[in-house]
Amino acid sequence: MATARRAGAASPATAGANPLLGEWQTPYGLPPFDRIEAAHFAPAFEEAMRVHRAEIEAIAASSAPPSFENTVPALDRAGRLLERTHAVFHNLAASETSPELQSAQLGLAPKLAAHTHAVQTHAGLFARIEALYEARERLDLAPDQRRVLERYRSDFVRAGARLDGAARARHARIVGRLAELTTRFGQNVLADEAAFRLELRHEPDLAGLPEFLRAAARQAGAERGLDVPVVTLARSLVVPFLTFSERRDLRERAWRAWTTRGEHDGANDNRPIAREILALRRELAGLHGARSYADHVLADTMAREPSHVQTLLEQVWKPACARAAQELEALEALALSRDEPPRIEPWDWLYYAEKVRKVRYDFEEAQVKPYFPLERMVAAAFDCAGRLFGLAFVEQPEVPAYHPDVKVYEVRRRDGGALVGVFLHDNFARPSKRSGAWMSSYRVTSHHGPDGERVVPIVVNNNNFAKAAPGEPTLLSFDDARTLFHEFGHALHGLLSDVRYVRVAGTRVLRDFVELPSQLFEHWLTEPEVLKRHARHYVTHEPIPDALVERVHAARHFNQGHETVRYAASAFVDLAAHSLQTVPPDLDLAAFERAELDRLGHPAVVGLNHRLPHFQHLFSSAAYAAGYYAYLWAEVLEADAYEAFVEAGDPFDAEVAERLRRCIYASGDSVDPVEAYRAFRGRHARIGPMLQQRGLIDIDD
């Protein structure tokens, strides 16, 4: 039977007073959220780091010669108490923060970074890892054992374990400072987002807004103690407002607030923070002998080097710009036909695009939303996971989480009912939650349970949908529903993982591979049989009409030039910023960004997904630094992967689904991703399906 993992042993004195350190007598080993306070984290981390240091010293000081069994599995099991504490801290800081928790973040970030650096540069431990690595050809290791050894050795080398004393010390200081800066960056973006509210006090302010958007704005106002509708910078509010509002002046205000987060003088100014992050990353790369931070980071990805990323982006850039130019002409023509100013500004694009789509396809977003209530879209995602992978999701309404909006589910096998994992679903925006959508874990799977049993993972999805008024259903846009399926694809990657070692479990894969399971799962949302089964009108419960499904399909490439240019522009800017070989202390981020966009011939009216002062993918952590391209890289993989189901003639073909589960969703990083994909598909991925998917080439090209 699967079992929850037990954390490392804290001392009885500390465990008794601090809920983070004791045994959790809770359902599924979930954190005791109702007992945890911000003040508990600092002492809990001190104790967890003490325990971890002792575990590391025991491995390194062993008198037995290094073997795989006495070194790598021991290292993989070490630090469970620290990882458990960090999982709670990280998730609460992102999903349900407070001033006290943010203060703790800033104080703990450099200490935690220093601890991780000390472990990964521990001379005695690295000597054992290096000895095993050098002897790997003679050790008769299983493929997953060799892979986890190689990944740990890479972690140590990239952390500076081979640097000399002075360079290693400088490396440690850089890592600590970066931890503090990235924490501040994310907190500043959240502060700017929480501070903005566009109050719609009079009926003319609401001109053009459909009822679902008015209701969401009223609810946002009520949650902030206001008796007027409010537009916040939650994506599920600001994007529909830019799409439907007839008030050009208010659209401009919302757009400027959205695009200038982190770019205002004062306490929340992210420009000097991003500048220092870039400089420190460049210095860190230099310590490793790399020409730039991009060179350093990309060496540990599928792409391998910046030139390969550049080539991929360039393959979509020209056709996307050409398509965007055609789209702009259509917007200008429509504006002219309405006797409105033909010059389109960035805050006008979505507004006129929606009207062009209505004219061309007799389809607009407001027609779809009544058929996309949140509960039905969640049921659709669960149903697809059941039909593909044999999973059943059983809600546990009596199990408490960290916020009343969060739902807890058991995940079981449909055939025998065995527990696979626990899934937390946190779908609504709130001021205490960072923007965006993401998957995370409270517990990562492995086979470190008693007698080698599989540890049950605990996975959480966070979205930021605009919550409906009490008693009313939350209606999703098509883009919202796609986001829900995307994040759920990440969740499945964590839930279905079945590997021996934590280091290579779940989503702990190369950055440009991690988006494959998530982006691939989006395909099932648009399958006609899924829509017919689950997209039902929230009042009449009638299924979405065939004619509307056909119009949705016909419009699938609409505005893709605009969307692709925005994404690729952000990826180009990311790559350029992290390819700098020198970072001037007075670097003007806005000027740098403009210069790179001008070099590309970027159409300013299109804009870009993220500007540098609020680009959290890059600067709230290092996760996507020099790596924002990963979504496009993964799209090449997922578009080609879905063709396997098309070729089989069934989007739920059992044989293809089982191969997908085994080779992609379950294998984590226990197999090189190139080999994992080849095992699933029988060959390397081809770029054509991605270009077709975005409407950038004809099928015959």
GUKEVEX-321645 format. One record per residue (C-alpha): residue in one letter; x, y, z; residue number from 1. Coordinates in steps of 0.02 Angstrom, whole numbers, plus 50000, padded with zeros to 5 digits. Example, Ala and Ser with C-alpha at 12.3 -4.5 7.8 and 13.67 -1.06 7.14 Angstrom:
2
A; 50615; 49775; 50390; 1
S; 50684; 49947; 50357; 2
END
This chain:
701
M; 50000; 50000; 50000; 1
A; 50059; 50177; 49963; 2
T; 50109; 50274; 50117; 3
A; 50145; 50453; 50168; 4
R; 50326; 50491; 50203; 5
R; 50389; 50526; 50379; 6
A; 50497; 50680; 50405; 7
G; 50669; 50677; 50482; 8
A; 50676; 50678; 50671; 9
A; 50673; 50846; 50759; 10
S; 50727; 50858; 50941; 11
P; 50582; 50827; 51062; 12
A; 50595; 50999; 51142; 13
T; 50576; 51094; 50980; 14
A; 50448; 50975; 50905; 15
G; 50332; 50993; 51054; 16
A; 50307; 51180; 51037; 17
N; 50313; 51202; 50849; 18
P; 50181; 51120; 50737; 19
L; 50302; 51121; 50590; 20
L; 50420; 51003; 50680; 21
G; 50308; 50872; 50758; 22
E; 50220; 50723; 50681; 23
W; 50067; 50780; 50585; 24
Q; 49916; 50681; 50641; 25
T; 49814; 50748; 50497; 26
P; 49725; 50671; 50349; 27
Y; 49853; 50615; 50218; 28
G; 49992; 50701; 50317; 29
L; 49934; 50872; 50261; 30
P; 50009; 51018; 50357; 31
P; 49910; 51070; 50512; 32
F; 49868; 51237; 50430; 33
D; 49758; 51300; 50572; 34
R; 49903; 51288; 50695; 35
I; 50042; 51363; 50589; 36
E; 50093; 51544; 50615; 37
A; 50225; 51648; 50526; 38
A; 50328; 51653; 50686; 39
H; 50348; 51463; 50681; 40
F; 50450; 51461; 50521; 41
A; 50616; 51536; 50578; 42
P; 50643; 51414; 50723; 43
A; 50575; 51270; 50618; 44
F; 50700; 51305; 50481; 45
E; 50843; 51318; 50607; 46
E; 50801; 51147; 50675; 47
A; 50770; 51070; 50503; 48
M; 50937; 51136; 50440; 49
R; 51023; 51066; 50596; 50
V; 50948; 50895; 50562; 51
H; 50997; 50904; 50379; 52
R; 51176; 50953; 50419; 53
A; 51190; 50804; 50535; 54
E; 51125; 50688; 50399; 55
I; 51249; 50757; 50273; 56
E; 51395; 50743; 50394; 57
A; 51349; 50562; 50429; 58
I; 51355; 50520; 50243; 59
A; 51517; 50614; 50212; 60
A; 51605; 50546; 50367; 61
S; 51565; 50364; 50333; 62
S; 51719; 50254; 50350; 63
A; 51652; 50137; 50217; 64
P; 51715; 50166; 50039; 65
P; 51587; 50260; 49935; 66
S; 51459; 50150; 49851; 67
F; 51299; 50198; 49765; 68
E; 51192; 50124; 49905; 69
N; 51283; 50208; 50050; 70
T; 51290; 50378; 49966; 71
V; 51157; 50423; 49836; 72
P; 50999; 50351; 49915; 73
A; 51056; 50419; 50083; 74
L; 51078; 50591; 50006; 75
D; 50908; 50576; 49923; 76
R; 50824; 50534; 50088; 77
A; 50915; 50670; 50185; 78
G; 50831; 50836; 50219; 79
R; 50651; 50774; 50223; 80
L; 50608; 50884; 50372; 81
L; 50685; 51034; 50286; 82
E; 50595; 50998; 50123; 83
R; 50430; 50975; 50214; 84
T; 50451; 51141; 50304; 85
H; 50504; 51231; 50147; 86
A; 50355; 51162; 50050; 87
V; 50233; 51236; 50175; 88
F; 50328; 51401; 50181; 89
H; 50344; 51419; 49992; 90
N; 50163; 51376; 49958; 91
L; 50089; 51488; 50091; 92
A; 50201; 51633; 50040; 93
A; 50134; 51618; 49863; 94
S; 49952; 51576; 49896; 95
E; 49904; 51652; 50064; 96
T; 50036; 51776; 50117; 97
S; 50038; 51910; 50252; 98
P; 50154; 52050; 50305; 99
E; 50226; 51935; 50439; 100
L; 50256; 51796; 50314; 101
Q; 50336; 51917; 50190; 102
S; 50452; 51981; 50326; 103
A; 50500; 51802; 50367; 104
Q; 50534; 51770; 50182; 105
L; 50656; 51913; 50171; 106
G; 50747; 51860; 50328; 107
L; 50756; 51676; 50286; 108
A; 50796; 51683; 50100; 109
P; 50985; 51711; 50117; 110
K; 50998; 51586; 50260; 111
L; 50911; 51449; 50162; 112
A; 51016; 51487; 50009; 113
A; 51175; 51478; 50113; 114
H; 51122; 51311; 50184; 115
T; 51087; 51236; 50013; 116
H; 51253; 51303; 49948; 117
A; 51347; 51229; 50096; 118
V; 51270; 51058; 50067; 119
Q; 51304; 51059; 49880; 120
T; 51485; 51114; 49904; 121
H; 51522; 51000; 50052; 122
A; 51696; 50936; 50013; 123
G; 51676; 50764; 50091; 124
L; 51507; 50731; 50014; 125
F; 51560; 50793; 49842; 126
A; 51715; 50683; 49849; 127
R; 51603; 50530; 49869; 128
I; 51486; 50587; 49729; 129
E; 51633; 50625; 49615; 130
A; 51714; 50457; 49649; 131
L; 51552; 50368; 49602; 132
Y; 51531; 50475; 49448; 133
E; 51706; 50435; 49387; 134
A; 51675; 50249; 49415; 135
R; 51497; 50248; 49344; 136
E; 51542; 50138; 49196; 137
R; 51603; 50001; 49314; 138
L; 51466; 50007; 49446; 139
D; 51332; 49904; 49357; 140
L; 51200; 50036; 49395; 141
A; 51020; 50025; 49339; 142
P; 50973; 50163; 49215; 143
D; 50879; 50265; 49346; 144
Q; 51024; 50247; 49469; 145
R; 51148; 50311; 49342; 146
R; 51032; 50455; 49298; 147
V; 51007; 50511; 49478; 148
L; 51195; 50502; 49510; 149
E; 51227; 50611; 49358; 150
R; 51094; 50736; 49410; 151
Y; 51163; 50751; 49587; 152
R; 51339; 50771; 49522; 153
S; 51279; 50908; 49403; 154
D; 51192; 50997; 49549; 155
F; 51353; 50998; 49649; 156
V; 51462; 51057; 49506; 157
R; 51340; 51196; 49459; 158
A; 51332; 51249; 49641; 159
G; 51520; 51279; 49640; 160
A; 51586; 51119; 49720; 161
R; 51739; 51120; 49605; 162
L; 51783; 51303; 49635; 163
D; 51930; 51351; 49743; 164
G; 51911; 51434; 49913; 165
A; 51895; 51618; 49864; 166
A; 51786; 51584; 49712; 167
R; 51676; 51466; 49811; 168
A; 51654; 51595; 49948; 169
R; 51606; 51728; 49822; 170
H; 51486; 51605; 49740; 171
A; 51402; 51578; 49908; 172
R; 51383; 51766; 49937; 173
I; 51307; 51789; 49764; 174
V; 51182; 51648; 49793; 175
G; 51130; 51723; 49959; 176
R; 51107; 51896; 49888; 177
L; 51009; 51829; 49739; 178
A; 50891; 51738; 49857; 179
E; 50854; 51902; 49946; 180
L; 50833; 52000; 49785; 181
T; 50717; 51876; 49699; 182
T; 50607; 51872; 49854; 183
R; 50595; 52062; 49854; 184
F; 50556; 52064; 49669; 185
G; 50404; 51951; 49688; 186
Q; 50341; 52045; 49841; 187
N; 50353; 52210; 49748; 188
V; 50248; 52145; 49602; 189
L; 50117; 52081; 49723; 190
A; 50115; 52251; 49812; 191
D; 50086; 52344; 49648; 192
E; 49949; 52224; 49598; 193
A; 49862; 52235; 49766; 194
A; 49870; 52425; 49767; 195
F; 49783; 52453; 49600; 196
R; 49595; 52461; 49582; 197
L; 49497; 52545; 49444; 198
E; 49330; 52593; 49521; 199
L; 49184; 52594; 49399; 200
R; 49070; 52712; 49494; 201
H; 48947; 52762; 49357; 202
E; 48851; 52672; 49222; 203
P; 48954; 52750; 49081; 204
D; 49108; 52672; 49161; 205
L; 49029; 52502; 49130; 206
A; 48991; 52531; 48947; 207
G; 49014; 52374; 48843; 208
L; 49044; 52257; 48990; 209
P; 48943; 52096; 48982; 210
E; 48849; 52043; 49137; 211
F; 48976; 51909; 49187; 212
L; 49112; 52041; 49194; 213
R; 49003; 52166; 49287; 214
A; 48965; 52031; 49415; 215
A; 49149; 51988; 49436; 216
A; 49193; 52172; 49458; 217
R; 49055; 52192; 49588; 218
Q; 49123; 52041; 49682; 219
A; 49301; 52110; 49674; 220
G; 49237; 52273; 49747; 221
A; 49141; 52183; 49885; 222
E; 49297; 52083; 49933; 223
R; 49387; 52250; 49956; 224
G; 49249; 52328; 50060; 225
L; 49183; 52438; 49919; 226
D; 49006; 52456; 49857; 227
V; 49059; 52489; 49677; 228
P; 49125; 52373; 49541; 229
V; 49314; 52365; 49534; 230
V; 49439; 52308; 49403; 231
T; 49596; 52237; 49481; 232
L; 49754; 52173; 49398; 233
A; 49699; 51992; 49415; 234
R; 49714; 51924; 49238; 235
S; 49535; 51858; 49239; 236
L; 49474; 52036; 49267; 237
V; 49594; 52150; 49175; 238
V; 49601; 52051; 49012; 239
P; 49410; 52042; 48992; 240
F; 49401; 52227; 49035; 241
L; 49525; 52269; 48897; 242
T; 49422; 52157; 48782; 243
F; 49248; 52227; 48812; 244
S; 49258; 52402; 48886; 245
E; 49199; 52538; 48767; 246
R; 49287; 52669; 48872; 247
R; 49453; 52694; 48784; 248
D; 49517; 52806; 48923; 249
L; 49484; 52673; 49055; 250
R; 49560; 52538; 48947; 251
E; 49718; 52643; 48937; 252
R; 49723; 52665; 49126; 253
A; 49705; 52478; 49155; 254
W; 49833; 52436; 49021; 255
R; 49962; 52557; 49089; 256
A; 49940; 52491; 49266; 257
W; 49957; 52312; 49202; 258
T; 50113; 52345; 49098; 259
T; 50206; 52456; 49223; 260
R; 50199; 52346; 49377; 261
G; 50365; 52357; 49468; 262
E; 50416; 52511; 49368; 263
H; 50370; 52653; 49486; 264
D; 50488; 52754; 49594; 265
G; 50479; 52710; 49776; 266
A; 50481; 52557; 49888; 267
N; 50413; 52438; 49755; 268
D; 50531; 52489; 49614; 269
N; 50598; 52329; 49537; 270
R; 50716; 52411; 49412; 271
P; 50870; 52420; 49525; 272
I; 50830; 52245; 49590; 273
A; 50822; 52168; 49416; 274
R; 50981; 52261; 49367; 275
E; 51076; 52190; 49516; 276
I; 51007; 52016; 49484; 277
L; 51071; 52022; 49305; 278
A; 51242; 52081; 49361; 279
L; 51258; 51947; 49495; 280
R; 51201; 51810; 49378; 281
R; 51330; 51866; 49252; 282
E; 51465; 51860; 49386; 283
L; 51408; 51689; 49444; 284
A; 51418; 51622; 49265; 285
G; 51593; 51693; 49251; 286
L; 51647; 51595; 49404; 287
H; 51598; 51439; 49307; 288
G; 51695; 51495; 49154; 289
A; 51539; 51533; 49050; 290
R; 51529; 51681; 48930; 291
S; 51358; 51731; 48996; 292
Y; 51223; 51675; 49115; 293
A; 51123; 51609; 48967; 294
D; 51270; 51499; 48916; 295
H; 51286; 51436; 49095; 296
V; 51100; 51397; 49118; 297
L; 51064; 51323; 48948; 298
A; 51206; 51197; 48964; 299
D; 51087; 51101; 49079; 300
T; 50935; 51099; 48963; 301
M; 50877; 51009; 48808; 302
A; 50923; 51164; 48706; 303
R; 51104; 51157; 48767; 304
E; 51157; 51330; 48705; 305
P; 51086; 51503; 48663; 306
S; 51107; 51482; 48475; 307
H; 50983; 51338; 48475; 308
V; 50856; 51445; 48568; 309
Q; 50885; 51590; 48450; 310
T; 50856; 51476; 48300; 311
L; 50691; 51412; 48369; 312
L; 50627; 51587; 48408; 313
E; 50677; 51649; 48237; 314
Q; 50579; 51509; 48154; 315
V; 50417; 51581; 48223; 316
W; 50462; 51766; 48227; 317
K; 50445; 51816; 48044; 318
P; 50286; 51719; 48007; 319
A; 50210; 51781; 48170; 320
C; 50252; 51963; 48130; 321
A; 50178; 51943; 47957; 322
R; 50019; 51869; 48031; 323
A; 50010; 52008; 48162; 324
A; 50025; 52139; 48024; 325
Q; 49875; 52062; 47936; 326
E; 49779; 52060; 48099; 327
L; 49819; 52244; 48128; 328
E; 49753; 52289; 47956; 329
A; 49589; 52205; 48000; 330
L; 49576; 52300; 48164; 331
E; 49610; 52466; 48079; 332
A; 49482; 52430; 47944; 333
L; 49350; 52390; 48074; 334
A; 49387; 52548; 48173; 335
L; 49374; 52651; 48013; 336
S; 49208; 52570; 47969; 337
R; 49141; 52625; 48139; 338
D; 49200; 52805; 48114; 339
E; 49323; 52781; 48256; 340
P; 49508; 52830; 48257; 341
P; 49596; 52705; 48143; 342
R; 49759; 52714; 48241; 343
I; 49761; 52561; 48353; 344
E; 49851; 52578; 48520; 345
P; 49905; 52431; 48628; 346
W; 49754; 52454; 48743; 347
D; 49639; 52443; 48590; 348
W; 49699; 52278; 48517; 349
L; 49594; 52156; 48618; 350
Y; 49440; 52267; 48604; 351
Y; 49442; 52274; 48414; 352
A; 49504; 52096; 48395; 353
E; 49350; 52033; 48485; 354
K; 49241; 52130; 48365; 355
V; 49335; 52066; 48213; 356
R; 49315; 51889; 48275; 357
K; 49128; 51917; 48293; 358
V; 49117; 51979; 48113; 359
R; 49225; 51841; 48038; 360
Y; 49168; 51691; 48137; 361
D; 49004; 51744; 48217; 362
F; 49089; 51702; 48380; 363
E; 49135; 51803; 48534; 364
E; 49200; 51760; 48707; 365
A; 49036; 51806; 48792; 366
Q; 48949; 51666; 48695; 367
V; 49064; 51534; 48766; 368
K; 49071; 51582; 48950; 369
P; 48895; 51524; 48996; 370
Y; 48948; 51350; 48942; 371
F; 49109; 51354; 49042; 372
P; 49062; 51358; 49227; 373
L; 49213; 51320; 49334; 374
E; 49141; 51164; 49415; 375
R; 49105; 51085; 49246; 376
M; 49278; 51125; 49179; 377
V; 49356; 51045; 49334; 378
A; 49247; 50893; 49304; 379
A; 49304; 50891; 49122; 380
A; 49487; 50890; 49174; 381
F; 49455; 50750; 49299; 382
D; 49358; 50650; 49170; 383
C; 49498; 50664; 49042; 384
A; 49624; 50607; 49173; 385
G; 49512; 50460; 49211; 386
R; 49490; 50408; 49030; 387
L; 49674; 50428; 48990; 388
F; 49759; 50368; 49149; 389
G; 49627; 50277; 49250; 390
L; 49616; 50405; 49391; 391
A; 49468; 50452; 49500; 392
F; 49459; 50616; 49599; 393
V; 49355; 50608; 49758; 394
E; 49322; 50772; 49848; 395
Q; 49354; 50774; 50035; 396
P; 49249; 50922; 50096; 397
E; 49286; 50887; 50280; 398
V; 49475; 50901; 50258; 399
P; 49532; 51079; 50298; 400
A; 49658; 51174; 50192; 401
Y; 49744; 51342; 50210; 402
H; 49597; 51443; 50139; 403
P; 49409; 51409; 50127; 404
D; 49416; 51419; 49937; 405
V; 49535; 51271; 49925; 406
K; 49461; 51101; 49885; 407
V; 49547; 50939; 49934; 408
Y; 49533; 50779; 49831; 409
E; 49590; 50601; 49850; 410
V; 49663; 50534; 49689; 411
R; 49633; 50348; 49669; 412
R; 49648; 50213; 49537; 413
R; 49482; 50183; 49453; 414
D; 49514; 49997; 49438; 415
G; 49563; 49954; 49616; 416
G; 49544; 50111; 49717; 417
A; 49727; 50121; 49773; 418
L; 49777; 50294; 49833; 419
V; 49885; 50382; 49702; 420
G; 49898; 50556; 49777; 421
V; 49812; 50705; 49856; 422
F; 49761; 50855; 49751; 423
L; 49725; 51031; 49815; 424
H; 49634; 51151; 49698; 425
D; 49649; 51338; 49736; 426
N; 49561; 51429; 49595; 427
F; 49518; 51607; 49645; 428
A; 49613; 51771; 49647; 429
R; 49634; 51865; 49811; 430
P; 49747; 52005; 49873; 431
S; 49854; 51884; 49976; 432
K; 49896; 51777; 49823; 433
R; 50025; 51812; 49690; 434
S; 49965; 51830; 49512; 435
G; 49976; 51699; 49377; 436
A; 49943; 51512; 49383; 437
W; 50058; 51375; 49444; 438
M; 50076; 51199; 49511; 439
S; 50173; 51157; 49666; 440
S; 50191; 51015; 49792; 441
Y; 50175; 50991; 49978; 442
R; 50254; 50819; 49963; 443
V; 50351; 50743; 49818; 444
T; 50340; 50558; 49781; 445
S; 50480; 50429; 49790; 446
H; 50499; 50249; 49844; 447
H; 50572; 50298; 50012; 448
G; 50421; 50238; 50109; 449
P; 50428; 50088; 50226; 450
D; 50490; 49934; 50134; 451
G; 50518; 50038; 49979; 452
E; 50335; 50084; 49960; 453
R; 50285; 50232; 49853; 454
V; 50264; 50395; 49948; 455
V; 50096; 50477; 49912; 456
P; 50123; 50648; 49831; 457
I; 50024; 50802; 49883; 458
V; 50003; 50921; 49736; 459
V; 49921; 51092; 49725; 460
N; 49858; 51194; 49576; 461
N; 49841; 51382; 49594; 462
N; 49739; 51488; 49473; 463
N; 49680; 51667; 49485; 464
F; 49503; 51665; 49417; 465
A; 49386; 51808; 49460; 466
K; 49266; 51738; 49589; 467
A; 49080; 51754; 49562; 468
A; 48961; 51824; 49692; 469
P; 48905; 51704; 49829; 470
G; 48783; 51577; 49759; 471
E; 48829; 51615; 49579; 472
P; 48937; 51503; 49469; 473
T; 49107; 51564; 49415; 474
L; 49110; 51569; 49225; 475
L; 49274; 51543; 49136; 476
S; 49334; 51614; 48972; 477
F; 49408; 51493; 48847; 478
D; 49580; 51557; 48897; 479
D; 49539; 51527; 49081; 480
A; 49485; 51349; 49043; 481
R; 49645; 51320; 48945; 482
T; 49745; 51383; 49095; 483
L; 49650; 51264; 49209; 484
F; 49692; 51116; 49095; 485
H; 49873; 51175; 49079; 486
E; 49904; 51180; 49266; 487
F; 49811; 51017; 49288; 488
G; 49932; 50939; 49164; 489
H; 50073; 50992; 49281; 490
A; 49976; 50916; 49426; 491
L; 49961; 50751; 49335; 492
H; 50149; 50754; 49307; 493
G; 50171; 50761; 49495; 494
L; 50031; 50640; 49539; 495
L; 50075; 50504; 49413; 496
S; 50262; 50508; 49449; 497
D; 50325; 50335; 49494; 498
V; 50514; 50338; 49520; 499
R; 50629; 50283; 49659; 500
Y; 50717; 50446; 49696; 501
V; 50653; 50617; 49749; 502
R; 50786; 50709; 49648; 503
V; 50712; 50647; 49483; 504
A; 50528; 50637; 49533; 505
G; 50379; 50726; 49458; 506
T; 50414; 50897; 49385; 507
R; 50598; 50896; 49437; 508
V; 50648; 50883; 49255; 509
L; 50743; 50995; 49135; 510
R; 50660; 51164; 49119; 511
D; 50621; 51150; 48933; 512
F; 50541; 50979; 48960; 513
V; 50431; 51023; 49109; 514
E; 50300; 51112; 49004; 515
L; 50270; 50960; 48892; 516
P; 50145; 50871; 49007; 517
S; 50051; 51033; 49045; 518
Q; 50039; 51101; 48868; 519
L; 49996; 50930; 48799; 520
F; 49848; 50912; 48917; 521
E; 49771; 51072; 48847; 522
H; 49727; 50977; 48688; 523
W; 49589; 50878; 48772; 524
L; 49493; 51036; 48816; 525
T; 49459; 51068; 48632; 526
E; 49408; 50891; 48587; 527
P; 49227; 50899; 48525; 528
E; 49173; 50749; 48628; 529
V; 49243; 50830; 48787; 530
L; 49154; 50993; 48750; 531
K; 48990; 50905; 48713; 532
R; 48999; 50807; 48875; 533
H; 49055; 50945; 48993; 534
A; 49026; 51118; 48916; 535
R; 48846; 51143; 48971; 536
H; 48750; 51303; 48998; 537
Y; 48753; 51352; 49180; 538
V; 48565; 51391; 49181; 539
T; 48485; 51271; 49056; 540
H; 48616; 51133; 49070; 541
E; 48603; 51112; 48881; 542
P; 48764; 51055; 48796; 543
I; 48861; 51181; 48695; 544
P; 48783; 51187; 48520; 545
D; 48874; 51099; 48380; 546
A; 48872; 51259; 48279; 547
L; 48962; 51353; 48419; 548
V; 49091; 51214; 48435; 549
E; 49122; 51227; 48248; 550
R; 49143; 51416; 48261; 551
V; 49264; 51395; 48406; 552
H; 49364; 51274; 48300; 553
A; 49359; 51387; 48148; 554
A; 49426; 51532; 48253; 555
R; 49566; 51431; 48334; 556
H; 49703; 51524; 48237; 557
F; 49624; 51694; 48260; 558
N; 49743; 51824; 48335; 559
Q; 49885; 51697; 48342; 560
G; 50004; 51819; 48260; 561
H; 49974; 51940; 48403; 562
E; 49992; 51806; 48536; 563
T; 50149; 51729; 48459; 564
V; 50236; 51896; 48437; 565
R; 50200; 51944; 48618; 566
Y; 50269; 51780; 48683; 567
A; 50421; 51773; 48569; 568
A; 50465; 51955; 48605; 569
S; 50472; 51917; 48792; 570
A; 50579; 51763; 48757; 571
F; 50699; 51864; 48648; 572
V; 50716; 51999; 48782; 573
D; 50747; 51867; 48916; 574
L; 50883; 51785; 48811; 575
A; 50963; 51952; 48769; 576
A; 50965; 52011; 48950; 577
H; 51045; 51850; 49010; 578
S; 51169; 51846; 48865; 579
L; 51249; 52010; 48919; 580
Q; 51435; 51986; 48947; 581
T; 51442; 52145; 49050; 582
V; 51299; 52225; 49147; 583
P; 51325; 52413; 49167; 584
P; 51286; 52474; 49342; 585
D; 51172; 52607; 49267; 586
L; 51085; 52489; 49145; 587
D; 50918; 52566; 49093; 588
L; 50801; 52416; 49082; 589
A; 50671; 52507; 48979; 590
A; 50800; 52569; 48854; 591
F; 50879; 52396; 48843; 592
E; 50709; 52318; 48813; 593
R; 50666; 52447; 48678; 594
A; 50834; 52423; 48591; 595
E; 50811; 52234; 48582; 596
L; 50633; 52253; 48517; 597
D; 50689; 52380; 48388; 598
R; 50825; 52260; 48331; 599
L; 50692; 52129; 48303; 600
G; 50575; 52247; 48210; 601
H; 50446; 52219; 48346; 602
P; 50276; 52303; 48314; 603
A; 50252; 52413; 48467; 604
V; 50062; 52404; 48457; 605
V; 50069; 52217; 48492; 606
G; 50168; 52233; 48654; 607
L; 50243; 52085; 48744; 608
N; 50187; 51964; 48877; 609
H; 50301; 52026; 49015; 610
R; 50408; 52180; 49034; 611
L; 50568; 52162; 49133; 612
P; 50515; 52254; 49294; 613
H; 50374; 52129; 49325; 614
F; 50442; 51976; 49233; 615
Q; 50423; 51855; 49379; 616
H; 50472; 51704; 49275; 617
L; 50647; 51780; 49269; 618
F; 50668; 51878; 49429; 619
S; 50556; 51804; 49566; 620
S; 50667; 51651; 49554; 621
A; 50793; 51582; 49430; 622
A; 50668; 51453; 49367; 623
Y; 50644; 51528; 49194; 624
A; 50794; 51644; 49186; 625
A; 50861; 51626; 49008; 626
G; 50722; 51497; 48996; 627
Y; 50560; 51583; 48947; 628
Y; 50583; 51502; 48775; 629
A; 50541; 51336; 48860; 630
Y; 50355; 51354; 48823; 631
L; 50390; 51358; 48637; 632
W; 50517; 51217; 48649; 633
A; 50389; 51112; 48741; 634
E; 50256; 51161; 48614; 635
V; 50360; 51081; 48477; 636
L; 50357; 50922; 48583; 637
E; 50174; 50927; 48633; 638
A; 50105; 50969; 48461; 639
D; 50202; 50823; 48389; 640
A; 50154; 50711; 48536; 641
Y; 49968; 50742; 48514; 642
E; 49985; 50686; 48334; 643
A; 50008; 50510; 48406; 644
F; 49825; 50514; 48462; 645
V; 49771; 50588; 48296; 646
E; 49861; 50448; 48204; 647
A; 49777; 50320; 48317; 648
G; 49607; 50395; 48272; 649
D; 49552; 50416; 48453; 650
P; 49599; 50554; 48577; 651
F; 49583; 50425; 48717; 652
D; 49670; 50280; 48631; 653
A; 49717; 50162; 48773; 654
E; 49882; 50103; 48701; 655
V; 49946; 50279; 48663; 656
A; 49885; 50342; 48832; 657
E; 49975; 50204; 48926; 658
R; 50136; 50239; 48830; 659
L; 50115; 50424; 48870; 660
R; 50092; 50387; 49055; 661
R; 50241; 50271; 49064; 662
C; 50365; 50371; 48959; 663
I; 50318; 50551; 49001; 664
Y; 50205; 50576; 49152; 665
A; 50272; 50438; 49265; 666
S; 50458; 50440; 49226; 667
G; 50507; 50611; 49296; 668
D; 50690; 50644; 49258; 669
S; 50740; 50462; 49285; 670
V; 50767; 50453; 49096; 671
D; 50852; 50582; 48986; 672
P; 50708; 50683; 48910; 673
V; 50769; 50655; 48733; 674
E; 50762; 50468; 48762; 675
A; 50597; 50480; 48855; 676
Y; 50516; 50569; 48709; 677
R; 50589; 50448; 48583; 678
A; 50523; 50302; 48687; 679
F; 50348; 50378; 48677; 680
R; 50347; 50434; 48497; 681
G; 50473; 50317; 48417; 682
R; 50570; 50464; 48345; 683
H; 50621; 50644; 48379; 684
A; 50489; 50781; 48377; 685
R; 50456; 50879; 48218; 686
I; 50424; 51066; 48216; 687
G; 50287; 51064; 48083; 688
P; 50141; 51021; 48199; 689
M; 50183; 51169; 48312; 690
L; 50187; 51290; 48166; 691
Q; 50022; 51220; 48103; 692
Q; 49948; 51229; 48278; 693
R; 49985; 51415; 48284; 694
G; 49922; 51442; 48108; 695
L; 50093; 51501; 48050; 696
I; 50104; 51379; 47904; 697
D; 49976; 51288; 47799; 698
I; 49958; 51102; 47824; 699
D; 50033; 51069; 47654; 700
D; 50191; 51172; 47689; 701
END
